[in-house]
Amino acid sequence: MPKATVNGINICYEVHGQGEPFVLIMGSFGSLEAWALQVRAFQEHYKVIVFDNRGIGRTDRSPEPYSIATMADDTVGLLDYLGIDKAHVLGMSLGDL
């Protein structure tokens, strides 16, 4: 599984399908695999990007405390790494961070 070095950590990600970029951001404690059914449906029309947030799945743990803003920066950094300047975004609730 590919990893991108972003903001000092290695982020595990997958890209499926072709078309306009569509980023699926999982909530707290869920890995990218939780999007499996949505990826299957959306990849017919979009380039679907899924990834593990900091400390989840195969993405590195953060050496310091982090915030939702840090996680947003991670998402932008991953898109920059992939050469994507804009995308559709669907996110799951992070709960209380």
Backbone torsions as a table, in degrees:
resi	resn	phi	psi	omega
1	MET	NA	132.9	-177.5
2	PRO	-69.2	152.5	175.1
3	LYS	-132.4	145.5	176.8
4	ALA	-118.7	134.4	175.0
5	THR	-84.5	114.6	-175.1
6	VAL	-138.4	129.3	176.2
7	ASN	50.8	38.6	174.6
8	GLY	83.0	4.9	176.9
9	ILE	-131.7	162.8	175.0
10	ASN	-97.2	119.4	-178.5
11	ILE	-101.7	124.5	176.8
12	CYS	-82.6	131.5	-176.9
13	TYR	-146.0	165.6	173.2
14	GLU	-137.8	149.2	174.8
15	VAL	-126.3	130.9	-178.5
16	HIS	-132.0	140.8	172.5
17	GLY	81.9	-175.5	-178.2
18	GLN	-130.2	159.3	175.8
19	GLY	118.1	-158.1	179.3
20	GLU	-65.8	141.9	179.5
21	PRO	-65.9	138.1	179.2
22	PHE	-137.0	111.7	-176.7
23	VAL	-97.5	128.7	176.0
24	LEU	-109.1	118.3	-176.9
25	ILE	-109.5	116.6	-178.2
26	MET	-76.2	154.0	177.4
27	GLY	-77.5	-169.1	-178.8
28	SER	-59.4	134.6	170.2
29	PHE	71.6	4.8	176.9
30	GLY	-105.1	139.7	178.1
31	SER	-92.1	173.1	-178.7
32	LEU	-59.4	-26.6	179.7
33	GLU	-62.0	-23.3	179.8
34	ALA	-64.4	-17.0	179.4
35	TRP	-91.6	8.0	-171.4
36	ALA	-51.0	-47.3	-178.2
37	LEU	-67.0	-39.7	179.0
38	GLN	-68.5	-40.1	178.2
39	VAL	-58.6	-46.8	179.6
40	ARG	-57.2	-41.9	-178.5
41	ALA	-72.6	-46.5	-173.7
42	PHE	-77.9	-25.7	-175.2
43	GLN	-66.8	-12.8	176.2
44	GLU	-71.0	-22.7	-175.4
45	HIS	-125.4	-13.1	-174.6
46	TYR	-135.8	161.9	165.4
47	LYS	-88.1	106.5	-173.6
48	VAL	-94.0	126.8	178.3
49	ILE	-113.9	123.3	175.0
50	VAL	-125.4	151.3	-178.6
51	PHE	-155.0	160.9	174.3
52	ASP	-89.7	128.0	175.7
53	ASN	-65.8	169.0	177.6
54	ARG	-49.7	130.1	175.1
55	GLY	74.6	6.2	-178.9
56	ILE	-115.0	143.5	176.0
57	GLY	56.0	-125.1	-176.5
58	ARG	-101.6	12.1	174.8
59	THR	-89.4	142.8	-178.9
60	ASP	-57.4	150.9	170.3
61	ARG	-76.7	148.9	178.3
62	SER	-79.6	133.8	178.9
63	PRO	-70.1	-18.5	180.0
64	GLU	-128.4	166.0	176.4
65	PRO	-58.8	152.2	-179.7
66	TYR	-138.0	167.1	-175.3
67	SER	-126.3	177.3	174.3
68	ILE	-61.7	-36.5	177.1
69	ALA	-61.2	-39.7	177.1
70	THR	-62.3	-43.5	-179.9
71	MET	-65.7	-36.4	175.5
72	ALA	-64.0	-41.3	176.2
73	ASP	-61.9	-36.9	176.7
74	ASP	-61.9	-42.6	-179.8
75	THR	-63.3	-46.5	178.4
76	VAL	-62.6	-41.5	178.7
77	GLY	-62.4	-39.9	177.4
78	LEU	-64.9	-43.3	177.8
79	LEU	-62.7	-40.9	175.5
80	ASP	-59.7	-46.0	179.0
81	TYR	-56.7	-39.1	-178.6
82	LEU	-84.1	-2.2	179.2
83	GLY	74.7	29.0	-178.8
84	ILE	-107.3	121.7	-177.4
85	ASP	-96.7	-16.3	173.5
86	LYS	-155.0	153.8	-176.4
87	ALA	-158.4	157.4	166.7
88	HIS	-76.1	146.4	-176.7
89	VAL	-134.2	134.8	172.8
90	LEU	-130.4	125.0	-178.0
91	GLY	-123.9	151.7	175.9
92	MET	-98.5	152.0	-178.7
93	SER	-58.6	138.4	176.4
94	LEU	-92.1	-7.7	-177.7
95	GLY	70.7	-146.9	179.7
96	ASP	-95.7	110.5	176.1
97	LEU	-107.5	NA	NA
